[in-house]
């Protein structure tokens, strides 16, 4: 899918058009790429900030606070690294034509769900069933 499909800036996928038509695929491809680029830019800023902030803080309380902030930031970046992997997987699904379809049922995932969570791989019903099974296994 190297040919870019022109879409208006105010375009939103609609149930009135065929599911995962070229415009919808291009819309979600752009959305995922923008999200990915945003995360990468935030990560760069974090690295730059952490490198600039390598001062030796003499006060123990201030140092502990700075270390806590640093650990929290690193955990956030780790979650975002995992999110980038999910975004990359979604981009690959757009390329291979499986994007927007539930991995369990093969049915289309609703556009509203994809709009809210572009990396979704399960329909709402399949996700709820998965969470119920997880809860049962956790509770036993």
C-alpha positions as CSV (number, residue, x, y, z in Angstrom):
1,X,0.0,0.0,0.0
2,X,2.6,2.5,-1.1
3,X,0.2,4.6,-3.0
4,X,-1.1,7.4,-0.7
5,X,-4.9,7.8,-0.8
6,X,-5.9,11.5,-0.7
7,X,-8.3,12.2,2.2
8,X,-9.6,15.4,3.7
9,X,-8.4,16.6,7.0
10,X,-11.9,16.4,8.4
11,X,-12.6,12.9,7.0
12,X,-13.9,10.4,9.5
13,X,-14.7,6.7,8.7
14,X,-18.4,6.1,8.4
15,X,-20.7,3.0,8.4
16,X,-22.1,4.4,5.1
17,X,-19.0,3.3,3.1
18,X,-17.6,-0.2,2.6
19,X,-15.7,-1.5,5.7
20,X,-11.9,-1.0,5.4
21,X,-12.2,0.6,2.0
22,X,-8.9,2.3,0.9
23,X,-10.0,5.7,2.5
24,X,-10.6,4.0,5.9
25,X,-7.3,2.1,5.7
26,X,-5.4,5.3,4.8
27,X,-7.2,7.2,7.6
28,X,-6.1,4.6,10.3
29,X,-2.6,4.3,8.8
30,X,-2.1,8.1,9.2
31,X,-3.6,8.0,12.6
32,X,-1.3,5.2,13.7
33,X,1.8,6.9,12.2
34,X,1.0,10.2,13.9
35,X,0.5,8.5,17.2
36,X,3.8,6.6,16.8
37,X,5.7,9.7,15.8
38,X,4.3,11.6,18.8
39,X,5.4,8.8,21.2
40,X,8.9,8.7,19.7
41,X,9.2,12.5,20.0
42,X,8.1,12.4,23.6
43,X,10.7,9.7,24.3
44,X,13.5,11.8,22.7
45,X,12.5,14.7,24.9
46,X,12.6,12.5,28.0
47,X,16.0,11.1,27.1
48,X,17.3,14.7,26.6
49,X,15.8,15.8,29.9
50,X,17.2,12.9,31.8
51,X,20.7,13.5,30.3
52,X,20.6,17.2,31.2
53,X,19.4,16.3,34.7
54,X,22.3,14.1,35.8
55,X,23.4,16.6,38.5
56,X,24.5,15.2,41.8
57,X,21.7,16.3,44.2
58,X,23.1,16.7,47.8
59,X,19.9,16.7,49.7
60,X,18.7,13.1,50.3
61,X,15.0,13.9,50.2
62,X,15.4,15.8,46.9
63,X,17.6,13.0,45.5
64,X,15.0,10.3,46.5
65,X,12.2,12.4,44.9
66,X,14.3,12.8,41.7
67,X,14.9,9.1,41.6
68,X,11.2,8.3,42.1
69,X,10.3,10.7,39.2
70,X,13.0,9.1,37.0
71,X,11.7,5.5,37.7
72,X,8.2,6.6,37.0
73,X,9.3,8.2,33.7
74,X,11.2,5.0,32.7
75,X,8.1,2.8,33.4
76,X,6.0,5.2,31.3
77,X,8.5,5.0,28.5
78,X,8.6,1.2,28.7
79,X,4.8,1.1,28.4
80,X,5.1,3.4,25.4
81,X,7.7,1.1,23.8
82,X,5.2,-1.8,24.1
83,X,2.6,0.5,22.5
84,X,4.9,1.2,19.6
85,X,5.1,-2.5,19.0
86,X,1.3,-2.7,18.9
87,X,1.1,0.3,16.5
88,X,3.7,-1.4,14.3
89,X,1.7,-4.6,14.3
90,X,-1.5,-2.6,13.4
91,X,0.4,-1.0,10.5
92,X,1.4,-4.4,9.3
93,X,-2.2,-5.6,9.5
94,X,-3.3,-2.6,7.3
95,X,-0.7,-3.7,4.8
96,X,-1.8,-7.3,4.7
97,X,-5.5,-6.5,4.7
98,X,-6.4,-8.0,8.1
99,X,-6.7,-4.7,10.0
100,X,-10.1,-4.0,11.5
101,X,-11.1,-7.6,11.7
102,X,-11.4,-9.5,15.0
103,X,-8.6,-12.1,15.5
104,X,-11.1,-14.5,17.2
105,X,-14.3,-14.2,15.2
106,X,-13.0,-12.7,11.9
107,X,-15.9,-10.2,12.1
108,X,-15.3,-6.5,11.5
109,X,-14.3,-4.5,14.6
110,X,-16.6,-1.5,15.0
111,X,-15.3,1.8,13.6
112,X,-16.1,3.5,16.9
113,X,-13.9,1.0,18.7
114,X,-11.1,1.4,16.1
115,X,-11.4,5.2,16.4
116,X,-11.0,4.9,20.2
117,X,-8.4,2.2,20.1
118,X,-6.7,1.9,16.7
119,X,-4.5,-1.0,17.9
120,X,-7.6,-3.2,18.7
121,X,-7.4,-6.7,17.5
122,X,-10.6,-8.0,19.1
123,X,-14.2,-6.9,18.6
124,X,-15.9,-5.6,21.7
125,X,-17.7,-8.9,22.3
126,X,-14.5,-10.9,21.9
127,X,-12.6,-8.5,24.2
128,X,-15.3,-8.8,26.9
129,X,-15.3,-12.6,26.6
130,X,-11.5,-12.6,26.9
131,X,-11.6,-10.4,30.0
132,X,-14.3,-12.6,31.6
133,X,-12.0,-15.7,31.0
134,X,-9.1,-13.8,32.5
135,X,-11.1,-12.8,35.6
136,X,-12.2,-16.4,36.1
137,X,-8.6,-17.7,35.9
138,X,-7.4,-14.9,38.2
139,X,-10.1,-15.7,40.8
140,X,-9.3,-19.4,40.9
